């Protein structure tokens, strides 16, 4: 996606959890605890992957994309399909996406990554003018004083 930015990858945390599990310091019930809501979201809104579950190794993992943002209002916290995200990214200014991997067989779940999407990430919006950069545009290219003013306005 063109507007994807501020990506945080949680693969090192996943490796640490799996290492703790293999060492016996953490039980399987502690890491295989997917809620019924997460499992339903994986069934109906999830994207199947080719990766096998690291716990049961019998089923492929499913990625669920949850969205959060001020502009979403009542839609915040909903699971969305991967095909819906580019449409939302072009209509909304900015929202956060959390990707969770889920195994429907053993209930393994782990946060894979998080990132920002939205129109604020487009290059054309940051060059629209200094007033828009302070009030409605992106503060990513602005200086520290402008960012502080924008945060104070929120």
N, C-alpha and C positions, 0 to 999 in steps of 0.2 A: 504494500500500500504506500502511496506517495506521501501521505501525511503522518505516517507512523514515526514517533519520536520519543525520546526519553525511555528507551527500552531497558527493563531490568530483567535479567535472566537469573532464575533460581536453580540452575542445574547443580551448582556447588552445594547448595543446601540439600538438594535431593540426594546427592552422593553421600553427604554426611548422615542423613537419616538412614539410608540403606546400610551404611557402614555400622551404625549403632545397632541396627536390627541384626545384622550378621554376627556382631560381637556378642549379642545376647543382652545388651543393656536396655533394649527396648523390645517390647513384645509385639507380636503380629496384630493383636487387638488394638494396640495404640496407633498403628499406622493404617490399618484397614478399617476405617470408621466413616465411610461416606454416608451422608444423611440420605433419607429417601428423596428429598427435594433435589439434591445434587444428582442422584441416580436417574431421576425422571428427566432432569434437564439434559443429562448426557444422552438419554434415549431419544428425546424429541428434538433437541437443538444442537446436539454434539456433532463434532466432525471426527469420523473414524480415522485412525492413524495406522501405520504399518508397524509401530513399535509394540512389542510384547510387554505385558505387565511384569515388572521386576520381582513381584512377590509370587504369584501363582504360575506365571509363564504359560498359561493356557489360553488367555484371551488377549486381543489387541486393545490398546488404550484408546480412549475417546477424549478429545479436547472440547471443553465447554468454555465459551467466551461470555463473561459477565461484564456489563457496562455500568458505569457510575459517572454522574456529572450533574452540575447544577441545572443545566438546560433540560435534562431528561425528566425532571419532576417525578411523576408517579412511575415512570418507566425505569428509574434507577434501580439497579440490583437485578435486572432481568437478564436471563440468558438469551443470547442472540446467535444466529447462525453466522458463519464466516462470510456468506454472501450478502448479508444485511449490513455489515460493518462499513464497506465503502460508501453506501448510500447515506448512512448516518453521518459519516465523516464529511460528506459534502454539504449536508444540511445543518449540522450543529457546529458551533464554534470550537468546543473542546470537550472531550470526555475521556475517561480512563477505561481501559480494557484489562481485565484480569483473565488469564488463561489457566484453567485447572485441568489436569489430566485425571481421568477416572477409569478404573477397571470395574466393569459391571459384574464380573465373576466373584472377586474377593473383596470388593469395596475399597481398594487402594485409591487414594486421591492425594494429589500434591499440586501446589501452585507452581506452574511452569514459568510464566513470565507475566509482566505487566507493561503497558505502554499507553501513551496518549495518542488520540486521534482527533481530527477535526480540522476545520478551515483555518484555524490560527497557524497551522503548520505550513500552509502554502506560501511560497515566496512572494507572490503578488500582494498579499495582504499586509506584509511587513513594510512595504515601500509606499503605502497609500498616503502617508502624511504623518506629521509629528503629533497632531491632535488625536488622530485615530490610534496611533501607537500608544498614547497614554490612556485613552478612554475605552476604545472598542477593539483595537487591533492587538497584535502580539507584542508582548513586552520582552520577548526573547532576544531581539536585536537591540533593545534599548539599554540605556545605562542603568546603573544601580539606583540612582535617585528616581528615575521614572518607574522602575519596578516597585520601589517602596511606596510611591504615591499610588500606584495601581492597587497594591495590596491593601493600603489604608482605605481606599474607596470601597473595597469589598466589605 
